[in-house]
Amino acid sequence: MEQRLNLIANPAPLGLFGFGMTTILLNIHNAGFYPLNVMIMAMGIFYGGMAQIIAGIMEFKKGNTFGALAFTSYGFFWLTLVFIWTAPGLNLPKTDPLALGWYLFMWGLFTFVLFLGTLHGNTIGKMIFGSLVILFWLLAAHNFTGSETLLTIAGYEGIFCGFCAFYEAAGIILNEKFGRVVLPL
């Protein structure tokens, strides 16, 4: 009787690159280098959103509850964020800064719970989730106060967060391809 192996590729690099690259590009905007534009929204829908959801579904199949929850949740975060930005163009009410502040605060709280889960993991995972908690709460504080300084600080902090995710994705891929540690995690 033929035995079939049901191997599934590691979906984490897809989710991490989707998260990392989209986060970097949005936060270059938040840091003040260019205005919000369709490039950021397209990344939010397709790579930050859909690619992470696909990675999360693949993590479900692998039995990785943490990865499934994280990737699908942040994928839907990106989709909801782009919808919030574009909904006024569909004649839906614009989100006010207070409501957006609470939206970002709750994502920070959710991320804090996941950060606690990383305390039993690798260093780069702790850096990603720890810096993401700070990013969400800085963005919430910006919306609560209107402080452009907080937005700029959040932008630089978000670039760091995104690069941490990018680094982990690169490390997973390169370490696997070379069969040794090329980038320590």
LUMRORO-594101 format. One record per residue (C-alpha): residue in three letters; x, y, z. Coordinates in nm, 3 decimals. Example, Ala and Ser with C-alpha at 12.3 -4.5 7.8 and 13.67 -1.06 7.14 Angstrom:
2
{node ALA, {1.230, -0.450, 0.780}}
{node SER, {1.367, -0.106, 0.714}}
***
This chain:
185
{node MET, {0.000, 0.000, 0.000}}
{node GLU, {0.141, 0.337, -0.102}}
{node GLN, {0.193, 0.581, 0.180}}
{node ARG, {0.146, 0.947, 0.090}}
{node LEU, {0.315, 1.225, 0.275}}
{node ASN, {0.098, 1.528, 0.332}}
{node LEU, {0.364, 1.796, 0.357}}
{node ILE, {0.274, 2.160, 0.387}}
{node ALA, {0.531, 2.432, 0.335}}
{node ASN, {0.599, 2.666, 0.624}}
{node PRO, {0.350, 2.951, 0.577}}
{node ALA, {0.520, 3.181, 0.828}}
{node PRO, {0.752, 3.357, 0.579}}
{node LEU, {0.454, 3.450, 0.359}}
{node GLY, {0.267, 3.595, 0.655}}
{node LEU, {0.574, 3.767, 0.798}}
{node PHE, {0.678, 3.924, 0.467}}
{node GLY, {0.317, 4.034, 0.408}}
{node PHE, {0.301, 4.190, 0.752}}
{node GLY, {0.653, 4.331, 0.750}}
{node MET, {0.654, 4.495, 0.409}}
{node THR, {0.307, 4.644, 0.448}}
{node THR, {0.391, 4.772, 0.797}}
{node ILE, {0.714, 4.933, 0.675}}
{node LEU, {0.542, 5.108, 0.384}}
{node LEU, {0.255, 5.241, 0.599}}
{node ASN, {0.493, 5.365, 0.864}}
{node ILE, {0.719, 5.543, 0.618}}
{node HIS, {0.398, 5.741, 0.555}}
{node ASN, {0.332, 5.779, 0.930}}
{node ALA, {0.688, 5.910, 0.975}}
{node GLY, {0.601, 6.185, 0.725}}
{node PHE, {0.790, 6.083, 0.410}}
{node TYR, {0.490, 6.058, 0.173}}
{node PRO, {0.111, 6.087, 0.189}}
{node LEU, {-0.130, 5.797, 0.229}}
{node ASN, {-0.184, 5.660, -0.120}}
{node VAL, {-0.317, 5.368, -0.321}}
{node MET, {0.015, 5.180, -0.298}}
{node ILE, {-0.029, 5.147, 0.079}}
{node MET, {-0.394, 5.049, 0.039}}
{node ALA, {-0.313, 4.788, -0.228}}
{node MET, {-0.043, 4.638, -0.004}}
{node GLY, {-0.295, 4.641, 0.283}}
{node ILE, {-0.554, 4.451, 0.082}}
{node PHE, {-0.339, 4.204, -0.106}}
{node TYR, {-0.012, 4.139, 0.077}}
{node GLY, {-0.078, 4.256, 0.429}}
{node GLY, {-0.437, 4.134, 0.411}}
{node MET, {-0.494, 3.840, 0.181}}
{node ALA, {-0.145, 3.686, 0.198}}
{node GLN, {-0.157, 3.684, 0.578}}
{node ILE, {-0.503, 3.527, 0.576}}
{node ILE, {-0.375, 3.254, 0.343}}
{node ALA, {-0.075, 3.201, 0.573}}
{node GLY, {-0.308, 3.185, 0.873}}
{node ILE, {-0.532, 2.925, 0.708}}
{node MET, {-0.223, 2.719, 0.630}}
{node GLU, {-0.116, 2.749, 0.997}}
{node PHE, {-0.460, 2.612, 1.097}}
{node LYS, {-0.393, 2.311, 0.874}}
{node LYS, {-0.055, 2.259, 1.044}}
{node GLY, {-0.218, 2.274, 1.388}}
{node ASN, {-0.040, 2.597, 1.489}}
{node THR, {-0.305, 2.788, 1.683}}
{node PHE, {-0.081, 3.088, 1.757}}
{node GLY, {0.027, 3.132, 1.394}}
{node ALA, {-0.327, 3.077, 1.266}}
{node LEU, {-0.470, 3.335, 1.504}}
{node ALA, {-0.196, 3.590, 1.446}}
{node PHE, {-0.181, 3.574, 1.067}}
{node THR, {-0.556, 3.561, 1.004}}
{node SER, {-0.625, 3.835, 1.259}}
{node TYR, {-0.363, 4.076, 1.124}}
{node GLY, {-0.470, 3.995, 0.769}}
{node PHE, {-0.821, 4.104, 0.861}}
{node PHE, {-0.676, 4.404, 1.047}}
{node TRP, {-0.528, 4.528, 0.719}}
{node LEU, {-0.855, 4.472, 0.533}}
{node THR, {-1.056, 4.658, 0.799}}
{node LEU, {-0.805, 4.944, 0.806}}
{node VAL, {-0.823, 4.993, 0.429}}
{node PHE, {-1.203, 4.976, 0.450}}
{node ILE, {-1.202, 5.243, 0.722}}
{node TRP, {-0.994, 5.467, 0.495}}
{node THR, {-1.205, 5.409, 0.183}}
{node ALA, {-1.558, 5.382, 0.329}}
{node PRO, {-1.628, 5.758, 0.307}}
{node GLY, {-1.587, 5.722, -0.071}}
{node LEU, {-1.878, 5.477, -0.058}}
{node ASN, {-2.093, 5.738, 0.122}}
{node LEU, {-2.040, 5.564, 0.457}}
{node PRO, {-1.964, 5.779, 0.761}}
{node LYS, {-1.599, 5.870, 0.820}}
{node THR, {-1.441, 5.729, 1.137}}
{node ASP, {-1.363, 6.003, 1.387}}
{node PRO, {-1.023, 6.013, 1.563}}
{node LEU, {-1.167, 5.899, 1.898}}
{node ALA, {-1.323, 5.587, 1.747}}
{node LEU, {-1.006, 5.516, 1.548}}
{node GLY, {-0.806, 5.557, 1.869}}
{node TRP, {-1.015, 5.291, 2.041}}
{node TYR, {-0.987, 5.064, 1.735}}
{node LEU, {-0.607, 5.091, 1.753}}
{node PHE, {-0.605, 5.056, 2.132}}
{node MET, {-0.800, 4.729, 2.108}}
{node TRP, {-0.561, 4.596, 1.844}}
{node GLY, {-0.280, 4.686, 2.086}}
{node LEU, {-0.452, 4.498, 2.366}}
{node PHE, {-0.501, 4.193, 2.142}}
{node THR, {-0.135, 4.214, 2.039}}
{node PHE, {-0.029, 4.236, 2.404}}
{node VAL, {-0.196, 3.898, 2.467}}
{node LEU, {-0.006, 3.752, 2.172}}
{node PHE, {0.314, 3.916, 2.297}}
{node LEU, {0.272, 3.723, 2.622}}
{node GLY, {0.261, 3.408, 2.408}}
{node THR, {0.596, 3.498, 2.252}}
{node LEU, {0.770, 3.500, 2.589}}
{node HIS, {0.815, 3.126, 2.539}}
{node GLY, {0.963, 3.173, 2.190}}
{node ASN, {1.253, 3.320, 1.998}}
{node THR, {1.395, 3.668, 2.046}}
{node ILE, {1.280, 3.809, 1.713}}
{node GLY, {0.919, 3.705, 1.782}}
{node LYS, {0.930, 3.895, 2.109}}
{node MET, {1.068, 4.199, 1.925}}
{node ILE, {0.796, 4.186, 1.658}}
{node PHE, {0.503, 4.158, 1.898}}
{node GLY, {0.652, 4.387, 2.164}}
{node SER, {0.716, 4.664, 1.912}}
{node LEU, {0.373, 4.609, 1.757}}
{node VAL, {0.204, 4.664, 2.095}}
{node ILE, {0.396, 4.992, 2.127}}
{node LEU, {0.306, 5.087, 1.769}}
{node PHE, {-0.067, 5.032, 1.816}}
{node TRP, {-0.070, 5.225, 2.142}}
{node LEU, {0.135, 5.513, 1.998}}
{node LEU, {-0.109, 5.534, 1.706}}
{node ALA, {-0.403, 5.521, 1.949}}
{node ALA, {-0.245, 5.802, 2.155}}
{node HIS, {-0.196, 6.006, 1.837}}
{node ASN, {-0.566, 5.967, 1.755}}
{node PHE, {-0.672, 6.050, 2.111}}
{node THR, {-0.452, 6.362, 2.131}}
{node GLY, {-0.400, 6.475, 1.772}}
{node SER, {-0.024, 6.493, 1.837}}
{node GLU, {0.167, 6.482, 1.509}}
{node THR, {0.485, 6.417, 1.709}}
{node LEU, {0.336, 6.091, 1.836}}
{node LEU, {0.247, 5.994, 1.479}}
{node THR, {0.604, 6.058, 1.363}}
{node ILE, {0.747, 5.857, 1.653}}
{node ALA, {0.499, 5.579, 1.576}}
{node GLY, {0.613, 5.586, 1.215}}
{node TYR, {0.976, 5.523, 1.303}}
{node GLU, {0.880, 5.262, 1.561}}
{node GLY, {0.656, 5.093, 1.301}}
{node ILE, {0.940, 5.082, 1.050}}
{node PHE, {1.145, 4.899, 1.315}}
{node CYS, {0.856, 4.658, 1.383}}
{node GLY, {0.811, 4.586, 1.014}}
{node PHE, {1.183, 4.524, 0.965}}
{node CYS, {1.178, 4.277, 1.257}}
{node ALA, {0.907, 4.076, 1.078}}
{node PHE, {1.095, 4.106, 0.748}}
{node TYR, {1.412, 3.981, 0.920}}
{node GLU, {1.235, 3.680, 1.071}}
{node ALA, {1.082, 3.586, 0.735}}
{node ALA, {1.422, 3.618, 0.567}}
{node GLY, {1.583, 3.413, 0.846}}
{node ILE, {1.331, 3.131, 0.815}}
{node ILE, {1.373, 3.113, 0.437}}
{node LEU, {1.754, 3.146, 0.428}}
{node ASN, {1.816, 2.917, 0.724}}
{node GLU, {1.599, 2.649, 0.562}}
{node LYS, {1.756, 2.686, 0.216}}
{node PHE, {2.113, 2.680, 0.344}}
{node GLY, {2.051, 2.411, 0.607}}
{node ARG, {2.225, 2.617, 0.874}}
{node VAL, {2.180, 2.941, 1.066}}
{node VAL, {2.240, 3.229, 0.827}}
{node LEU, {2.028, 3.477, 1.022}}
{node PRO, {1.986, 3.394, 1.392}}
{node LEU, {1.633, 3.418, 1.521}}
***
